[in-house]
Amino acid sequence: MRFIHTADLHLDSPLRGLSAYPDAPAERLRTATRDAFHHLVGKAIDEQVDFMVIAGDVYDGDWKDFNTGLFFVRQMGRLRLAGIPVYLLYGNHDAESEMTRGLELPDNVHVFPPRRAETFCIESLRVALHGRSFKVAATTENLVPGYPRPVPGWLNIGVLHTALEGHAEHARYAPCSVAELQAKGYQYWALGHVHEHWIHRDATTIAYPGNLQGRHIREPGARGALLVTAEGGEITEVERLEVDVLRWQALDIDIAAVADLKGAVRQAGRALEALLQATPAGLPLAVRVVFRGRSAAHAALLQDEGQLRQEVIAQAVALDADRIWIEKVRVASEAAAAVPSAGAPESQGALAELERLALSAGEDADFVRSLQADWQALLEKLPHDALLAAPELALLRQDPSAQLADRIRQAVPLLMARVGHGAASAS
């Protein structure tokens, strides 16, 4: 017996911030969540699974476009024609959605109610599925104590949308612990809400499939669902199904051994080529390129970040213009350490004190206010085209305080290198 466990579809999730990137593949990004779910339904039909479990967040909050709901109904209809039932639990985002309350689903879809946990039994498979949907988005109580006892001799599957212990980065909805889930005596817990893939195998298998499609750079890497195999009332295999149609990746480029801008760009090109080769054929990539390491090229990279972005884009276009989009280029490297001047120990002491003062500048409230005012005045004078060409400048104008620590960290090595060079020349 096999079933698919999926969650966190977030169909047609609004993709904010795309306007800052004029070269973004906007249409591909907008349809990615739909395309991934369409792909998953196709896999369910091809694999002839016995049923599908959806553990919450089909929709994306109060998203009023009913075309999204109609798309979901069509996919449920495809499964109905293939004879595949669906067991659907609504999560916190679904609780906010008008579509959850307003659209009639095909008769192969069984929805767990929000009032109390309910059990659906599949007699032919000897499977019992237990679950409770969210009635309101801010469901913060532990729902596990209200779940029914397992059906003896059957495969028992608990379906729950929860912020399980150890996943503090997610909102604390329906919190519970691994021990509480194990104590329930079910063989499998089909969880949703956490967007990262995670599995705990023991007498009880507890699993998050992660979300079906990454939507931004904070959701990098492969995304998909789980194909679960059971035999004799026990879980025997959990296989990951990768169904994402566009993959986000953060690519760190070590430029410690690089001497100039051209060398750094070539290094980025080689890393992009390796990433492309390691990615399934045909799957497009949205890549954030981050330069790291202590390097003599650091100053050249910072000098014109707009030009650097175009150089990296050129590397991507040369490799495969249809498969790689450069989401952002970030300089997180540091200037190479200045060679100390052996003949001027008093100068070295002065330079060390200057560096200490520069690094502590972010803690001086008056200096921070002054610097923010200077930045704001300068950025307000920039033409709109310049801000479009360099999204980092647009972010700096919107929220200069959030960028302050990083900018000081980048500027201090440059300052010290120049002052150190001047001191060495004078001696």
C-alpha positions as CSV (number, residue, x, y, z in Angstrom):
1,M,0.0,0.0,0.0
2,R,1.4,3.4,-0.9
3,F,0.2,7.0,-0.4
4,I,1.5,10.5,-1.0
5,H,2.0,12.9,1.9
6,T,2.2,16.6,0.9
7,A,1.6,19.9,2.7
8,D,2.1,23.7,2.4
9,L,1.1,24.1,-1.3
10,H,0.5,27.8,-0.9
11,L,-1.0,27.9,-4.3
12,D,-0.5,31.3,-6.1
13,S,1.4,32.7,-3.1
14,P,2.0,36.3,-4.0
15,L,5.6,36.9,-4.8
16,R,6.6,40.2,-3.3
17,G,9.6,42.3,-4.3
18,L,9.8,41.1,-7.9
19,S,9.5,44.7,-9.1
20,A,13.0,45.4,-7.8
21,Y,14.4,42.9,-10.3
22,P,13.5,43.9,-13.9
23,D,15.2,40.8,-15.3
24,A,13.2,38.3,-13.1
25,P,11.3,35.5,-14.8
26,A,8.1,36.8,-13.3
27,E,5.6,34.6,-15.1
28,R,7.6,31.5,-14.3
29,L,7.8,32.5,-10.7
30,R,4.1,33.3,-10.4
31,T,3.0,29.9,-11.8
32,A,5.6,27.8,-10.0
33,T,3.4,26.7,-7.1
34,R,0.6,25.6,-9.5
35,D,3.0,23.8,-11.8
36,A,4.6,21.9,-8.9
37,F,1.2,20.7,-7.6
38,H,0.1,19.7,-11.2
39,H,3.3,17.8,-11.4
40,L,2.6,16.0,-8.1
41,V,-0.9,15.0,-9.1
42,G,0.6,13.6,-12.3
43,K,3.0,11.5,-10.2
44,A,0.2,10.2,-8.0
45,I,-1.7,9.1,-11.0
46,D,1.4,7.5,-12.7
47,E,2.4,5.7,-9.5
48,Q,-1.3,4.6,-8.9
49,V,-1.1,5.5,-5.2
50,D,-3.9,4.4,-2.9
51,F,-4.6,7.9,-1.6
52,M,-3.1,11.3,-1.0
53,V,-2.8,13.2,2.3
54,I,-2.6,17.0,2.3
55,A,-1.6,18.3,5.8
56,G,-2.6,22.0,5.5
57,D,-2.0,25.3,3.8
58,V,-3.4,24.6,0.4
59,Y,-4.0,28.4,-0.1
60,D,-2.0,31.4,1.1
61,G,-4.1,33.4,3.6
62,D,-6.8,35.8,2.5
63,W,-6.1,35.4,-1.2
64,K,-9.4,36.2,-3.0
65,D,-8.7,35.1,-6.5
66,F,-11.1,32.2,-7.0
67,N,-9.1,31.0,-10.0
68,T,-6.7,29.6,-7.5
69,G,-9.5,27.6,-5.9
70,L,-10.8,26.4,-9.2
71,F,-7.3,25.2,-10.1
72,F,-7.3,23.1,-6.9
73,V,-10.7,21.7,-7.7
74,R,-9.5,20.7,-11.2
75,Q,-6.6,18.8,-9.7
76,M,-8.8,17.0,-7.2
77,G,-11.0,16.1,-10.3
78,R,-8.0,14.6,-12.0
79,L,-7.4,12.4,-8.9
80,R,-11.1,11.5,-8.8
81,L,-11.0,10.2,-12.4
82,A,-8.0,8.1,-11.4
83,G,-9.8,6.6,-8.4
84,I,-7.5,8.3,-5.8
85,P,-9.2,9.6,-2.7
86,V,-7.7,12.7,-0.9
87,Y,-7.7,13.3,2.9
88,L,-7.4,17.1,3.4
89,L,-6.7,19.0,6.5
90,Y,-6.9,22.8,6.6
91,G,-4.0,24.8,8.2
92,N,-3.6,28.3,9.5
93,H,-3.5,29.9,6.0
94,D,-6.6,28.0,4.9
95,A,-8.5,29.2,7.9
96,E,-8.1,32.8,6.6
97,S,-9.2,31.9,3.1
98,E,-12.6,32.6,1.5
99,M,-12.0,29.6,-0.8
100,T,-11.8,27.2,2.1
101,R,-15.4,28.2,3.1
102,G,-16.9,28.8,-0.4
103,L,-15.8,26.1,-2.9
104,E,-17.4,22.7,-3.1
105,L,-14.8,19.9,-3.6
106,P,-15.3,16.7,-5.5
107,D,-16.6,13.7,-3.6
108,N,-13.2,11.9,-3.5
109,V,-12.0,14.7,-1.1
110,H,-12.5,14.0,2.6
111,V,-12.0,17.1,4.8
112,F,-11.1,16.8,8.4
113,P,-13.5,19.0,10.4
114,P,-12.3,22.0,12.6
115,R,-14.5,21.3,15.7
116,R,-12.8,18.1,16.9
117,A,-10.5,15.4,15.6
118,E,-12.2,12.9,13.3
119,T,-11.3,9.5,11.9
120,F,-11.7,8.4,8.3
121,C,-11.4,4.6,7.7
122,I,-10.4,2.9,4.5
123,E,-11.8,-0.6,5.1
124,S,-10.2,-2.3,2.1
125,L,-6.7,-1.2,3.2
126,R,-7.3,-1.4,6.9
127,V,-6.1,2.2,7.3
128,A,-7.4,4.8,9.7
129,L,-6.6,8.5,9.2
130,H,-7.1,10.9,12.2
131,G,-7.0,14.7,11.9
132,R,-8.5,18.0,12.8
133,S,-8.4,21.2,10.7
134,F,-7.8,24.7,11.9
135,K,-11.0,26.7,12.6
136,V,-9.0,30.0,13.0
137,A,-5.5,30.9,11.9
138,A,-4.2,31.6,15.4
139,T,-4.7,28.1,16.7
140,T,-2.1,28.0,19.5
141,E,-3.4,25.1,21.7
142,N,-2.0,21.6,21.5
143,L,-4.5,19.5,19.5
144,V,-2.8,16.1,20.0
145,P,-4.7,15.2,23.3
146,G,-8.0,15.4,21.4
147,Y,-6.9,12.9,18.7
148,P,-8.6,9.5,18.9
149,R,-7.0,6.3,20.1
150,P,-5.5,4.1,17.3
151,V,-7.7,1.5,15.6
152,P,-6.2,-1.9,16.8
153,G,-4.6,-4.0,14.0
154,W,-4.9,-1.2,11.4
155,L,-2.3,1.3,10.0
156,N,-3.0,4.5,11.9
157,I,-2.0,7.9,10.3
158,G,-2.3,11.1,12.2
159,V,-2.6,14.3,10.1
160,L,-1.6,17.5,11.9
161,H,-0.6,21.1,11.0
162,T,1.8,21.9,13.8
163,A,4.9,23.8,14.9
164,L,6.7,20.7,16.3
165,E,9.3,21.2,19.0
166,G,12.7,22.2,17.6
167,H,11.2,24.3,14.8
168,A,11.0,27.7,16.6
169,E,11.5,29.7,13.4
170,H,7.9,28.9,12.5
171,A,4.8,30.4,14.1
172,R,3.8,28.4,17.2
173,Y,0.6,27.0,15.9
174,A,-0.8,23.8,17.5
175,P,2.5,23.1,19.2
176,C,3.4,19.6,20.4
177,S,6.4,17.4,21.1
178,V,7.9,14.3,19.4
179,A,7.2,12.4,22.6
180,E,3.5,13.3,22.6
181,L,3.1,12.1,19.0
182,Q,4.9,8.8,19.7
183,A,2.7,8.2,22.8
184,K,-0.4,8.3,20.6
185,G,0.5,4.9,19.2
186,Y,0.0,5.8,15.5
187,Q,2.4,4.3,12.9
188,Y,2.7,7.6,10.9
189,W,2.3,11.3,11.5
190,A,1.7,13.3,8.4
191,L,2.7,16.9,9.4
192,G,2.4,20.3,7.8
193,H,3.4,23.9,8.5
194,V,7.2,23.6,8.6
195,H,8.5,24.2,5.1
196,E,11.7,22.2,5.5
197,H,11.9,18.4,4.7
198,W,12.3,16.5,8.0
199,I,11.8,12.8,9.0
200,H,12.0,11.0,12.3
201,R,12.0,7.2,12.0
202,D,11.2,4.9,14.9
203,A,8.3,2.8,15.9
204,T,6.4,5.9,14.9
205,T,7.4,7.7,11.7
206,I,7.0,11.5,12.0
207,A,7.5,13.5,8.8
208,Y,7.3,17.0,7.3
209,P,7.5,16.8,3.5
210,G,8.4,20.5,3.4
211,N,6.6,22.9,1.0
212,L,6.0,21.8,-2.6
213,Q,7.8,24.7,-4.2
214,G,10.4,27.2,-3.0
215,R,9.0,30.7,-3.3
216,H,12.1,32.8,-2.4
217,I,15.8,32.6,-1.5
218,R,14.9,31.6,2.1
219,E,13.5,28.4,0.7
220,P,16.5,27.0,-1.2
221,G,17.2,23.5,-2.5
222,A,15.0,20.6,-3.6
223,R,11.3,20.8,-2.7
224,G,8.5,18.2,-2.9
225,A,6.4,15.6,-1.2
226,L,6.8,12.1,0.3
227,L,5.8,8.7,-1.2
228,V,5.1,6.4,1.7
229,T,5.0,2.6,1.5
230,A,3.4,0.4,4.2
231,E,3.1,-3.4,4.5
232,G,1.5,-5.4,7.2
233,G,0.4,-2.3,9.2
234,E,4.0,-0.9,9.4
235,I,5.7,1.9,7.5
236,T,8.5,0.2,5.4
237,E,9.8,3.1,3.2
238,V,9.5,6.9,2.9
239,E,10.8,8.2,-0.4
240,R,11.2,11.9,-1.3
241,L,9.5,13.1,-4.5
242,E,11.1,16.2,-5.9
243,V,8.4,18.1,-7.9
244,D,9.6,21.7,-7.8
245,V,9.7,23.4,-11.2
246,L,12.1,26.2,-10.2
247,R,14.9,25.9,-7.6
248,W,16.4,28.6,-5.4
249,Q,20.1,28.3,-4.5
250,A,22.5,30.4,-2.5
251,L,25.9,30.0,-4.1
252,D,29.0,31.0,-2.0
253,I,32.1,32.0,-4.0
254,D,35.4,31.8,-2.2
255,I,37.7,34.5,-3.6
256,A,40.5,34.2,-1.1
257,A,43.0,33.2,-3.8
258,V,41.6,35.8,-6.3
259,A,43.5,39.0,-7.0
260,D,41.1,41.1,-9.1
261,L,37.5,41.6,-10.3
262,K,38.0,39.4,-13.4
263,G,39.3,36.5,-11.4
264,A,36.3,36.8,-9.0
265,V,33.8,36.8,-11.9
266,R,35.5,33.8,-13.5
267,Q,35.3,32.0,-10.2
268,A,31.6,32.7,-10.1
269,G,31.2,31.4,-13.6
270,R,32.9,28.1,-12.7
271,A,30.7,27.7,-9.6
272,L,27.6,28.4,-11.6
273,E,28.6,25.8,-14.2
274,A,29.1,23.2,-11.4
275,L,25.7,24.0,-9.9
276,L,24.0,23.6,-13.3
277,Q,25.6,20.2,-13.8
278,A,24.5,19.1,-10.3
279,T,20.9,20.1,-10.9
280,P,18.4,17.8,-12.6
281,A,18.3,18.4,-16.4
282,G,15.9,21.2,-17.5
283,L,15.2,22.5,-14.0
284,P,15.7,26.3,-13.9
285,L,17.6,28.0,-11.1
286,A,17.2,31.2,-9.2
287,V,20.6,31.9,-7.7
288,R,22.0,34.3,-5.1
289,V,25.7,34.7,-5.6
290,V,27.6,35.6,-2.5
291,F,31.4,36.4,-2.6
292,R,33.2,35.4,0.6
293,G,36.7,35.3,1.9
294,R,39.6,37.7,2.6
295,S,40.8,38.8,-0.8
296,A,42.8,41.4,-2.7
297,A,39.8,41.7,-5.0
298,H,37.4,42.9,-2.3
299,A,37.8,46.7,-3.0
300,A,37.2,46.1,-6.8
301,L,34.0,44.2,-6.1
302,L,32.6,46.9,-3.8
303,Q,33.6,49.7,-6.2
304,D,30.7,49.1,-8.6
305,E,28.2,46.5,-7.4
306,G,25.9,47.3,-10.4
307,Q,28.7,46.4,-12.8
308,L,29.6,43.3,-10.7
309,R,26.0,42.1,-11.0
310,Q,26.0,42.5,-14.8
311,E,29.3,40.6,-15.0
312,V,27.9,37.7,-13.1
313,I,24.7,37.7,-15.2
314,A,26.9,37.6,-18.3
315,Q,28.5,34.4,-16.9
316,A,25.0,32.9,-16.3
317,V,23.7,33.8,-19.7
318,A,26.8,32.3,-21.4
319,L,26.1,29.0,-19.6
320,D,22.3,28.8,-20.1
321,A,20.1,31.9,-20.4
322,D,16.9,29.8,-20.1
323,R,17.9,28.0,-16.9
324,I,19.7,30.5,-14.6
325,W,18.4,33.7,-13.2
326,I,20.7,35.7,-10.9
327,E,18.4,36.8,-8.0
328,K,21.1,38.9,-6.3
329,V,24.8,39.4,-6.1
330,R,26.2,40.1,-2.6
331,V,29.7,41.1,-1.5
332,A,30.4,39.5,1.9
333,S,34.1,39.3,1.4
334,E,36.8,41.2,3.3
335,A,39.9,43.1,2.3
336,A,43.2,41.3,2.4
337,A,45.1,42.1,5.6
338,A,47.5,45.0,5.1
339,V,51.2,44.1,5.5
340,P,52.4,45.9,8.6
341,S,55.2,48.4,8.4
342,A,58.1,47.0,10.4
343,G,59.7,50.4,10.8
344,A,56.8,52.3,12.4
345,P,55.5,50.6,15.6
346,E,53.9,53.8,16.8
347,S,52.0,53.9,13.5
348,Q,50.7,50.4,14.0
349,G,49.4,51.3,17.4
350,A,47.6,54.3,15.9
351,L,46.1,52.1,13.1
352,A,44.9,49.5,15.5
353,E,43.1,52.2,17.6
354,L,41.6,53.7,14.4
355,E,40.3,50.3,13.4
356,R,38.7,49.8,16.8
357,L,37.0,53.1,16.6
358,A,35.7,52.5,13.1
359,L,34.3,49.1,14.0
360,S,32.5,50.5,17.0
361,A,30.9,53.3,15.0
362,G,27.7,51.5,14.7
363,E,27.2,51.7,18.5
364,D,27.4,55.5,18.4
365,A,23.8,56.7,18.2
366,D,24.6,60.2,17.1
367,F,27.0,59.0,14.4
368,V,24.3,56.5,13.2
369,R,21.7,59.2,12.9
370,S,24.1,61.4,11.1
371,L,25.2,58.7,8.7
372,Q,21.6,57.7,8.0
373,A,20.7,61.3,7.2
374,D,23.6,61.6,4.8
375,W,22.8,58.3,3.1
376,Q,19.1,59.2,2.7
377,A,19.9,62.6,1.2
378,L,22.3,61.0,-1.3
379,L,20.0,58.2,-2.2
380,E,17.0,60.5,-2.7
381,K,18.9,62.2,-5.5
382,L,19.6,59.1,-7.4
383,P,17.5,58.6,-10.6
384,H,14.9,55.7,-10.6
385,D,16.9,53.9,-13.3
386,A,19.9,53.7,-11.0
387,L,17.9,52.1,-8.2
388,L,16.4,49.5,-10.6
389,A,19.9,48.6,-11.8
390,A,21.2,48.1,-8.3
391,P,18.4,46.6,-6.0
392,E,20.8,46.9,-3.0
393,L,20.6,50.7,-3.3
394,A,16.8,50.5,-3.3
395,L,16.9,48.4,-0.1
396,L,19.3,50.9,1.4
397,R,17.0,53.8,0.7
398,Q,13.9,51.9,2.1
399,D,15.6,50.8,5.3
400,P,19.1,52.3,5.9
401,S,19.3,51.1,9.5
402,A,19.0,47.5,8.5
403,Q,22.0,47.8,6.2
404,L,24.2,49.8,8.6
405,A,26.2,47.1,10.3
406,D,27.0,45.3,7.1
407,R,28.1,48.5,5.3
408,I,30.4,49.5,8.2
409,R,31.9,46.0,8.3
410,Q,32.6,46.2,4.5
411,A,34.0,49.8,4.7
412,V,36.5,49.3,7.6
413,P,38.9,47.0,5.8
414,L,39.0,49.4,2.9
415,L,39.7,52.3,5.2
416,M,42.4,50.5,7.0
417,A,44.1,49.3,3.8
418,R,44.2,52.8,2.5
419,V,45.4,54.4,5.7
420,G,47.9,51.6,6.2
421,H,49.3,52.1,2.6
422,G,49.6,55.8,3.3
423,A,51.4,55.2,6.5
424,A,53.8,52.8,4.9
425,S,54.5,55.3,2.0
426,A,55.2,58.1,4.5
427,S,57.7,56.0,6.5
